Every structure is written in C-alpha cells, then in structure tokens.
Amino acid sequence: MPAKFHFRFSWIAAGPLDGPAVFFYTVFTMKRTLTLGFSLTVLAASVQATEWHVLGPRAMGMGGAGVALAQGPVGAYWNPAGLGQTENPSGIQVPIGMNLELTGQFLEGANDFHDISKDCPAGARCTQANINLALSKMNRADNGLRGDFSAGTEIKIKRVAVFVNNFSYFAGIPRVDMTNKTPANIGQGLNLSKLVLRGIQVTEIGAGYGQELPFAPGLLVGGNLKALIGKAGYYDLLIVANSPDSSDALRKYLNGSKTNVQPGIDLGLLWDVNRTFESVPLRPRVGITGRNINNPRFSNPDQAKLAGERDKYSLQGNARLGLAVSPFRFWNIAADADLTRNPTPVDGVASQMVSLGSELNIFNRDWLNIPLRAGIMRNMADAGSKTAFTGGFGLNFLHFTADIAAKVTPATQPIRSQEREQKIPTAIGISAQIGLLFGGGPEDSPPKPEKRTGFTPKK
C-alpha cells in the first residue's frame, strides 16, 4: 500500500503584516510533507511514473518555469492558487505540446542492430564485431527514449477554472539478448533483443478554485479536483523482425489496454509579496504546487503483467517550487525547481528539473503586445542530462492571443551509424497555444489593506 500523507495548515489570527509568518510556516509544512509523502509513495509503488509536464508555450519559452507566474486559464495547471489573483485574465486557452528526450546510445545500437540483421548470416556488415558493438550500445541500465504529448482546453471565469487535458507519456527501453548473438543465430531470427514500449495516456477533467486569504493579504491558496481517465500501454518490439522506428508499434502498444477512472487532487500556494509589503522592489512572487498528491494508479494491460511488470502504473505526485520577479512592468523573470525526485518510465532514470527564464513584453499595451521569451532547463537527477535552451514568442491583439515555443539541446546523439549516419538533439520540445482573454488588468485589483500603526485608545 502506498503511504498516505496529509497537509496541515495552521493559521494564526493575524493582521496584514503577519502574512510572511503564515506563508513560511505553510510552505515549510507543505514542502516537508510533500517531500516525505512522495518519497514514501515512490518506494511503495511501481517505478513506472510520470515527470512534470511543461504545459503551454509561455512556460516552455521561459525554460519550463511557471509556478509563480500562474496566469490565465492555463495557470490552474501550474498553480491553482493563482486563480485567486485579481490581475489575472479570464477566458479560454487551447495549448498543445510535445517533448522527446534520448538517454544513452540505445537507439543508435537498436537501429544498427536492425540494419546488421538484414545482412545476416553472411553479408558484409554481419560480423561478430559489428554485432557485439551494436548490442553493447543497447545494453546499459539507463538507456531509453521517453516522450510526452499534451493537448487541452482551459476555461477561466474569475476565480474558477474548468479544464480538459490529455497527457500521453511513453518510453522505449531496450532488453538485450546476449545469448543468441552469432551471425547464424541472428540470420535464423533467434535473437530476442527487443524494445519495451510502456506508458500511459491520461485525460484529466476537472475544476479549480483560488482565493486570497482575508487575514493575510497577498497569500493565496487554491486547488484542483479532477477525474482522471487513464489507459496504460505495453508492447514488446523485437528488433530483428521490426525497425525500431516502426509506426505500427505505437498502435500495438495500446492494444489490450484497460480504461480506469481515478480521482486526482492538486494543491497550490502563492505569495504576492507586494500585497503584503508594498515597498518591496521587483514585485516578488513565491509559489509551491503539488500535483496528483493522492498518487493515482491505473491497471497495466495483461501483456505487461505477463512480462513481469507491476500490476499498477502510477502517476506519482509531483511538487514544484517557483519564484518570479518583475524588474519592470514589461519584464518578468521566473525560476522553478522540482522538490521531488520524479521517477520516469525509463528504468534507472529520474527527473528533477531546474528552470530559469525571462519574458520581455514589447509594446505591453492592453490591446497589443508581443512577448519574447527565453530560458534554460536541466535535469539535476540525471548526471548525463544536457542543458536545454528554450525560446518563444507570442502575439496579443485585442482579446486574441497566439503563442509558440520550442526547446532543444545543443548536444546531439547518434541514432544510426551502419546503413547511414544520423544524429538528433538529445532533447527537443515544441508547444503552441491560442486563446481569447478578457480583463485581469490593474483596474481589477482591489485596494490594498491599510496598515495598522498601533492601538486605538478607548474613549
């Protein structure tokens, strides 16, 4: 059984200037409980899990940072507490995106092995040295290819958001047959080296709400309640018989999958420091978000169980901390860091991202704006991970918005060297979004509470 964990919020009867004490106590309690709880569930549940997905081009363009800049309908995903901000537009946004990351040399080895097998048993490339080299490239514990795709529709009306998001997570992991590796074995189709395709497709349908605490100006809390419709997939792709880039494999990997429905819970906390301390420069904001804190789990298909996989595929819980400042009204800087070490569908590979990004708003008018974004991100849990650079831009005209962003690593990885040479970046991603937004300007912000200067004497 996964360990259960609870959130404890202890509020103090406080005035406006006691907000920091409330915030830091809550953050400390929430971080400690999230970290302990997620660590226990990781130990108790399946290693199959999902990492934090970067939803929307604003966050992707800023290096994957979005917890403290949770605005608009998509903000409910990044931090539902942000829904309680009055300077936060309502409307509809439709984001789509994808990410791919390659770990190790397995794809190069798999493609080479498939190319070599076509020459076996007596062709020029079918030598024992070539076979051994290809299999050795595949036979590493942390080898794998993982990716995710997303598409959603988010609607926000004042402090309430409703959304439908679809996330697909998948991975390809090599399993190498080091026994039947002679040219004769391979020519007879006896080598059983394969790529294990595993993953999950989840549709979340939910609603979120955020609220500023009346006794702690600037401190906002929020949450999402979701119904998660999940389908876990599994397929063994034999490399001798099939090309590793076979498009038919993705279709087969969902054959026999079972649809499960599970609840999902997200919680968020956001502190807009200037609402508490008016004189603090740069308008700092600090946020923390826990996603899927109840550790939803979905049944694996029968073919996965027969292959020795766990009975359940777990989404696990993710926790992330964010910080944002605005040196000027047209310039935002944000940073995020995962508080949890998140398992991925690739055995032996974890994800704990650190992100940093900047956004410059050209024109910055209510009716016209062109945001320019850039950032960097890196997986601190994987020693072999490469730094990814991100960038993006948008167009806001009247109420219409359109944005696009991409990420890429300068470092490349060979994916084929026998039949022809091919290289790709170790990580790539792209995201796009259109929307219609209304309101959320400074004129919608309530007046700041008066500061208490002392006791009022009794008459």
C-alpha positions in Angstrom: 0.0 0.0 0.0 1.4 3.5 -0.8 2.0 5.6 2.3 -0.7 8.2 3.0 0.3 11.7 3.7 -1.6 14.8 4.9 -1.4 18.5 4.7 -1.6 20.5 7.9 -2.4 24.2 7.6 -2.2 26.1 10.9 -3.4 29.6 10.5 -2.7 32.3 13.1 -5.2 35.0 13.9 -3.1 37.7 12.2 -3.1 41.1 10.8 -1.9 42.1 7.3 1.8 42.2 8.3 1.7 38.6 9.7 1.3 37.2 6.2 5.0 36.2 5.9 4.8 34.1 9.1 1.8 32.3 7.7 3.4 31.8 4.3 6.7 30.4 5.5 5.1 28.1 8.1 2.7 26.8 5.4 5.5 26.4 2.8 7.7 24.6 5.3 4.9 22.2 6.4 3.7 21.7 2.8 7.3 21.1 1.4 8.2 18.7 4.2 5.0 16.7 3.9 5.1 16.7 0.1 8.7 15.5 0.0 8.3 12.8 2.7 5.0 11.6 1.3 6.1 11.5 -2.3 9.3 9.7 -1.3 7.3 7.0 0.6 5.0 6.5 -2.3 7.9 6.2 -4.8 9.3 3.4 -2.6 6.0 1.7 -2.1 4.6 1.9 -5.6 5.6 1.0 -9.1 8.7 2.6 -10.6 6.6 3.4 -13.7 5.7 7.1 -13.2 5.4 10.5 -14.8 7.5 13.6 -14.5 6.3 17.2 -14.5 5.0 18.1 -17.9 5.6 21.6 -19.2 2.1 22.7 -20.4 1.8 25.8 -22.6 4.3 27.8 -24.6 4.7 30.6 -22.0 6.3 28.3 -19.5 8.2 26.3 -22.2 9.6 29.5 -23.6 10.8 30.5 -20.1 12.7 27.4 -19.5 9.8 25.5 -18.0 9.2 28.0 -15.2 5.5 28.8 -14.4 4.6 28.1 -10.8 5.0 31.7 -9.6 3.6 33.1 -12.9 0.4 31.1 -13.0 -1.9 33.4 -15.0 -4.8 32.9 -17.4 -6.8 29.6 -17.7 -3.6 27.5 -18.1 -2.5 28.9 -14.7 -4.8 26.4 -13.0 -2.4 23.6 -14.1 0.7 25.4 -12.9 -0.6 26.7 -9.6 -4.3 26.8 -8.8 -3.7 29.4 -6.1 -3.1 31.9 -8.9 -6.7 31.7 -9.8 -7.4 34.0 -6.8 -5.3 36.8 -8.3 -7.5 39.8 -9.4 -4.8 40.9 -12.0 -5.4 37.6 -13.8 -7.4 37.4 -17.1 -10.3 35.2 -17.7 -11.1 33.4 -21.0 -10.2 30.3 -22.9 -6.8 28.8 -23.9 -6.0 25.8 -26.0 -2.5 24.5 -25.6 -0.7 21.6 -27.4 2.8 20.4 -27.0 5.3 17.5 -27.1 8.7 16.6 -25.6 11.3 13.9 -26.5 14.5 13.0 -24.7 17.0 10.4 -25.5 19.2 8.8 -22.8 22.3 6.8 -23.8 23.2 5.1 -27.1 20.4 2.5 -27.2 18.6 4.0 -30.3 21.9 4.0 -32.3 22.5 0.4 -31.2 19.0 -0.7 -32.0 19.0 0.8 -35.5 22.4 -0.5 -36.2 21.4 -4.0 -35.0 18.3 -4.0 -37.2 20.4 -2.9 -40.2 23.1 -5.5 -39.5 20.4 -8.3 -39.1 19.3 -7.7 -42.7 22.7 -8.8 -43.9 22.9 -11.9 -41.7 24.2 -14.6 -41.7 26.8 -13.9 -44.4 26.6 -10.3 -45.5 29.4 -7.8 -45.3 28.1 -6.0 -42.3 27.1 -9.1 -40.4 30.3 -9.6 -38.5 30.6 -10.6 -34.8 32.4 -7.3 -34.1 29.6 -5.2 -35.5 27.0 -7.3 -33.7 28.8 -7.0 -30.4 29.2 -3.2 -30.8 25.6 -2.7 -31.6 24.4 -4.8 -28.6 26.8 -3.1 -26.2 25.4 0.3 -27.1 21.9 -1.0 -26.2 22.9 -2.8 -23.0 23.1 0.0 -20.5 20.8 0.2 -17.4 19.8 3.9 -18.0 19.3 3.6 -21.8 15.9 4.8 -23.1 13.8 7.2 -25.1 10.9 8.9 -23.4 8.4 11.5 -24.5 5.1 13.1 -23.8 2.4 14.8 -25.7 -0.4 17.1 -24.5 -3.5 18.9 -25.7 -6.0 20.7 -23.6 -8.8 23.2 -23.3 -8.8 25.5 -20.3 -11.6 28.0 -19.3 -11.3 30.5 -16.5 -14.0 32.8 -15.2 -12.8 35.0 -12.4 -11.6 32.6 -9.6 -12.9 29.4 -11.1 -11.3 27.3 -13.9 -12.6 24.2 -15.7 -10.3 22.2 -18.0 -9.9 19.0 -20.0 -6.3 18.0 -20.6 -4.9 14.9 -22.3 -1.4 13.7 -21.5 0.4 10.8 -23.2 3.6 9.6 -21.7 5.6 6.8 -23.3 9.1 5.3 -23.2 11.2 2.8 -25.2 13.6 0.7 -23.1 16.0 -1.9 -24.5 16.1 -5.5 -23.4 19.2 -7.2 -24.9 19.6 -10.9 -25.7 23.3 -11.5 -25.2 23.0 -15.3 -25.7 21.8 -15.7 -29.3 24.2 -13.2 -30.9 26.1 -15.1 -33.5 25.5 -14.3 -37.2 23.8 -17.7 -37.6 21.5 -17.1 -34.7 20.5 -13.7 -36.0 20.1 -14.9 -39.5 17.6 -17.5 -38.2 15.7 -14.9 -36.2 16.7 -16.4 -32.8 17.9 -13.3 -31.2 15.2 -11.9 -29.0 16.6 -8.4 -28.3 13.7 -6.0 -28.1 12.4 -2.6 -27.2 9.9 -2.5 -24.4 7.3 0.2 -25.1 5.5 1.3 -22.0 3.5 4.4 -21.0 0.1 5.8 -20.1 -2.5 8.1 -21.7 -4.4 10.2 -19.2 -7.3 12.6 -19.7 -8.0 14.9 -16.8 -11.4 16.6 -16.5 -11.5 19.0 -13.6 -12.2 22.3 -11.9 -10.0 24.6 -9.9 -10.5 27.5 -7.5 -8.2 30.0 -5.9 -8.7 32.6 -3.1 -6.7 35.2 -1.3 -6.8 34.7 2.4 -8.8 37.6 4.0 -6.5 37.8 7.1 -3.2 37.5 5.1 -3.2 39.9 2.1 -1.0 38.6 -0.7 -1.3 35.0 0.4 -3.4 32.8 -1.9 -4.4 29.2 -1.8 -6.1 27.0 -4.3 -6.8 23.5 -5.5 -8.0 21.4 -8.4 -10.3 18.4 -8.2 -10.1 16.1 -11.2 -11.4 12.9 -12.7 -8.5 11.0 -14.4 -9.3 8.6 -17.2 -6.2 6.5 -17.8 -5.1 3.8 -20.2 -1.7 2.2 -19.6 0.1 0.6 -22.6 2.7 -2.0 -23.2 4.3 -3.7 -26.2 7.5 -5.8 -26.9 9.1 -4.8 -30.3 11.5 -7.4 -31.5 14.4 -5.6 -33.2 15.4 -8.3 -35.7 11.8 -8.5 -37.0 10.9 -4.8 -36.8 12.6 -1.5 -37.4 12.8 0.5 -34.1 11.1 3.4 -35.8 8.1 1.3 -36.8 4.9 3.4 -36.7 2.8 0.3 -36.2 4.4 -0.2 -32.8 2.7 2.8 -31.1 -0.7 1.4 -32.3 0.0 -2.0 -30.9 1.2 -0.8 -27.6 -2.3 0.4 -26.7 -3.8 -3.0 -27.7 -5.3 -4.6 -24.7 -5.1 -1.5 -22.5 -7.7 -1.1 -19.9 -9.5 2.2 -19.1 -9.6 3.2 -15.4 -11.0 6.2 -13.7 -9.3 7.7 -10.7 -9.6 10.9 -8.7 -6.8 13.5 -8.8 -6.0 16.4 -6.4 -3.7 19.4 -6.9 -2.9 22.0 -4.3 -1.2 25.3 -4.7 0.1 28.2 -2.6 1.2 31.6 -3.9 2.6 34.7 -2.1 2.5 38.0 -3.9 4.9 39.8 -1.6 3.9 43.3 -2.7 0.4 42.7 -1.5 1.9 42.3 2.0 4.9 44.7 1.8 4.1 47.5 -0.6 7.6 48.9 -0.5 9.4 45.7 -1.6 11.0 46.2 -5.0 10.7 43.9 -8.1 7.3 42.6 -7.1 8.5 39.1 -6.0 6.1 36.2 -6.0 6.8 32.8 -4.5 4.7 29.7 -5.2 4.5 26.0 -4.5 2.4 23.4 -6.2 1.7 19.7 -5.6 0.1 17.8 -8.5 -1.7 14.4 -8.1 -0.9 14.3 -4.5 -3.1 11.3 -3.9 -0.9 9.1 -6.2 -3.5 7.9 -8.8 -2.7 4.4 -10.1 -4.0 2.6 -13.2 -4.2 -1.1 -14.2 -1.4 -2.3 -16.5 -2.6 -4.4 -19.5 -2.3 -8.2 -19.3 0.7 -8.3 -21.7 2.6 -6.1 -19.3 1.8 -8.3 -16.3 2.8 -11.4 -18.2 6.1 -9.7 -19.0 6.8 -9.1 -15.3 5.6 -5.5 -15.0 3.8 -4.3 -11.9 0.0 -4.6 -11.7 -0.4 -0.8 -11.5 1.0 2.2 -13.4 1.4 5.1 -11.0 1.3 8.8 -11.9 3.0 9.6 -8.6 2.9 13.0 -7.1 5.0 16.0 -8.2 5.9 19.0 -6.1 7.5 22.2 -7.5 8.7 25.5 -6.1 8.7 28.7 -8.1 9.9 32.3 -7.8 9.2 35.3 -10.0 10.2 38.9 -10.1 9.3 41.8 -12.3 12.1 44.5 -12.6 9.7 46.5 -14.7 6.0 46.0 -15.7 7.2 44.8 -19.1 9.8 42.3 -17.8 9.3 39.1 -15.9 12.0 36.7 -14.6 11.0 33.3 -13.3 12.7 30.2 -11.8 11.2 26.8 -10.9 12.7 23.7 -9.2 11.2 20.3 -8.6 11.0 19.5 -4.9 10.5 15.8 -5.7 12.8 13.4 -7.5 10.3 12.0 -10.0 10.6 8.5 -11.5 10.2 8.2 -15.3 9.0 5.3 -17.5 12.7 4.6 -18.3 14.3 2.3 -15.7 17.1 4.0 -13.7 16.3 7.5 -15.0 14.7 10.1 -12.7 13.7 13.7 -13.3 14.3 16.7 -11.1 14.2 19.8 -13.2 15.6 23.3 -12.5 14.4 26.1 -14.8 15.1 29.7 -15.4 13.5 32.1 -17.9 12.8 35.7 -18.9 9.9 37.4 -20.7 10.1 40.8 -22.3 6.8 42.3 -23.4 7.2 44.5 -26.4 4.5 47.3 -26.7 2.9 46.0 -23.5 -0.5 47.6 -24.2 -3.9 46.2 -23.3 -4.7 45.9 -27.0 -1.3 45.0 -28.4 1.7 43.0 -27.0 4.5 40.8 -28.4 6.0 38.8 -25.6 9.6 37.5 -26.2 10.8 34.6 -24.0 14.0 32.7 -23.4 15.2 30.3 -20.8 17.3 27.2 -19.8 16.4 24.0 -18.1 18.4 21.0 -16.8 17.6 17.6 -15.2 19.6 17.6 -11.9 18.7 14.0 -11.2 20.5 12.6 -14.3 24.2 13.1 -14.4 24.2 12.6 -18.1 21.5 15.1 -18.8 22.3 18.1 -21.1 21.2 21.7 -20.6 18.3 22.6 -22.9 17.8 26.1 -24.2 14.3 27.4 -24.8 12.7 30.3 -26.6 9.4 31.6 -27.8 7.2 34.5 -28.7 3.5 35.5 -28.9 1.1 37.9 -30.3 -1.7 39.5 -28.2 -4.1 41.6 -30.3 -7.2 42.9 -28.6 -8.5 39.7 -26.9 -6.9 37.2 -29.2 -3.6 35.5 -28.2 -1.3 33.1 -30.0 2.0 31.8 -28.7 4.7 29.3 -29.8 7.8 28.0 -28.1 10.5 25.3 -28.5 13.3 23.7 -26.6 16.5 22.0 -27.8 19.8 20.8 -26.5 22.9 21.8 -28.5 24.3 18.4 -27.7 23.4 15.7 -30.2 23.3 11.9 -30.1 23.8 9.5 -33.0 20.8 7.3 -33.7 22.2 5.3 -36.6 25.8 4.6 -37.9 25.7 1.4 -40.0 23.4 1.9 -43.0 23.8 5.7 -42.8 24.8 8.3 -40.2 22.0 10.1 -38.3 22.1 12.4 -35.3 19.4 14.2 -33.3 19.5 16.6 -30.3 19.3 14.7 -27.0 16.1 16.6 -26.1 13.6 18.6 -28.2 10.2 20.0 -27.5 7.6 22.3 -29.0 4.4 24.0 -27.7 1.8 26.2 -29.2 -1.4 27.9 -27.9 -4.3 30.1 -29.0 -6.7 31.9 -26.7 -9.2 34.6 -26.0 -8.6 36.6 -22.8 -10.6 39.3 -21.0 -10.0 41.5 -18.0 -7.3 41.0 -15.5 -5.7 44.4 -15.7 -4.6 46.6 -12.8 -8.0 48.3 -12.7 -9.5 44.9 -11.5 -7.2 44.8 -8.4 -8.8 45.6 -5.1 -7.3 48.3 -2.8 -4.5 47.2 -0.5 -5.5 47.0 3.1 -4.5 49.8 5.4 -1.5 49.1 7.6 -2.1 49.1 11.3 0.1 51.7 13.0 -0.8 50.9 16.7 -3.6 50.5 19.1 -6.6 52.8 19.1 -7.2 54.2 22.6 -10.5 53.5 24.2 -12.8 56.5 24.6 
